[in-house]
Amino acid sequence: MVDLTERQQELLRAVVDEYIATAEPVGSESIVEKYSLGVSPATVRNEMVSLIEKGYLKQPHTSAGRIPSPQGIKFYINELMKEQAVPVKDEVSIKENLWDYRFHLHRLLKQATRELSEQSGTLALAVTEEGDVFHSGSHMILDMPEFFDIDLTKTVLMLLDHQDLLNQILEKAVGNEPTHILVGSELGNDYLESCGLIFAPFGSGKKNVGIIGVIGPTRMAYPRVIPTVRYFGDLLTELVGGW
């Protein structure tokens, strides 16, 4: 049951969109200036307090602005977000770039993570059922403010070298959805509180071959990245389906 009013939902959408765009805590004045909510800054502040009390926003100690909590991000993804379809020209280009590797799994996943990193603008990874890990785009996260935190960056890079730790996180996703999303505390590691993980399984027939996905800040551009990851999962399933 949704416990937010329509106005609170619109405000939460605006806060998440602004946070994704700026990586900065969001204040009431900027919301009123940039988004047509039809209310005063005082009303926005009051509604932000309600969203904090309900667990959808939080306030960093050093800022007067607010940022979405993992609960707020998940509500945004599940209830408020409008996905942006992968452009057909990008689908064609990606498939062409992977086609020649379809009979060589390791080479296919190396190329797939390279392509996914370029498409998503963040760190891409693939993990096989046999425990092989492939990744690309580590350098991209170093330009993101969240990863100026050395403990966060070390933890993410450590996951790439310790498949058992990575599997512990992947196993936290439940259900048979085509795309899984874990945000903040759902990752089960305090150092990853400001991270998000999106991944899709792929397989041959009824056999699961592995997963492909991305790791980035909690403020990833979910409307674009989620359908992109889903497309890569579907494409890899298609390419390995004849094995």
C-alpha positions, 0 to 999 in steps of 0.5 A: 500500500502506497503511504504517500500523497500524490504531492509527496510522490511528485516531490520525491520524483523531483528530489530523486531526479535532481539528485541523479543530475547533480549528486548534491543534497536537494533544497526546497528552493531549487525544487520550487525553481526547477519543478512545477509543483505549484507550491511554496518553498515552505510547503516543500520543506514541510513535505520533505520533513514528512518524507524523512519521517516516512523513510523516503528521504534523509538529511546529511549532517553537513547539509540543509538539503535532502537526499533520497534514502534506499527506500526512496530510490526503490519507490522511485524505481518501482512506482514513479520512474519512466523507463527510456527505451534503448535506441534501436540504433544502439541495439543494432550496434551492440549486437553487431559488436558482440556477434563475432564472439557468440561461440566464445563465452569469455571473449563474449563477456569481455566485450559485453562488459566493455560495451555495457560500461560505455552505454551506462557510463559506469563500472560493468561486470559479468559473473559466470556460474563457474566463478569467472568475473569480467569487468570494464570501466573501473576508471569511470567511477573514479570521476564520481563524487561518491567514489572520492571516498577511498573506503567505498572505492576499495570495497567495490574494487575488492569485490571484483577480485573476490568472487565469493564476496560478490556472490554473497551480494548477488544472492540477496536478490530474490525472485525471477525478475529479468532485472534485479536492483539492490540499493544501499543497505540492501547490498549488506555492506556499510561501505556500499551504502551509497552504491547501487547494483543492477544486474540481469541473468542470462542463460542457455535454455533452462540453464543459467550461465551467469549475470551481467550488470553495473555497479555505480552510485545510488543516483545512477540514471535508472530510467536509462540504465535499467533497460540497458542492463535488461537488453544486455541480459536478453541479448546474451541469452540470445547469443548463447542460446544455441549452445 
